[in-house]
Amino acid sequence: TLMGAGAAPSPHDFEILGLAPMWHTPVGTLSFGMQQRVALGRLLLTRAPLWLLDEPLVGLDASAQEVLFHLLDLHASRGGTSVIVSHAPLKASAHLALEGHAPT
């Protein structure tokens, strides 16, 4: 299926995103940046072969952006594909193929 089969979330799954301490906090009460991190956490729980990301860097600080790039690399290394729409420059990696202008 498009969404894939997900696993039940646990606080450990969200440690990489710095969200484990907020495990019981309602998402609606989090800052926009933390809500973005939660959305990235949802990607960790899916086995979907295709990730469609619209402006995934918006609201993320530098450390969270690095986590996103790590997740994209991990997804690609597992055979997954990511389609990203962004006005921000994306850094290239061994697994990411960028079309259009090279990042500066």
WOFEN-V208532 format. One line per field, one symbol per residue. phi: phi as a letter, one per 30 degrees, with the letter a starting at -180 (. if undefined). A space follows every 10 residues. Layout:
BEGIN
phi = ???
END
This chain:
BEGIN
phi = .ddicccddb eedcdecice dcecdeedcd dedddddddd dddddccddb cccchdddic dedddddedd dddddddcjd bbcbcadddc ddbdcccccj dddc
END
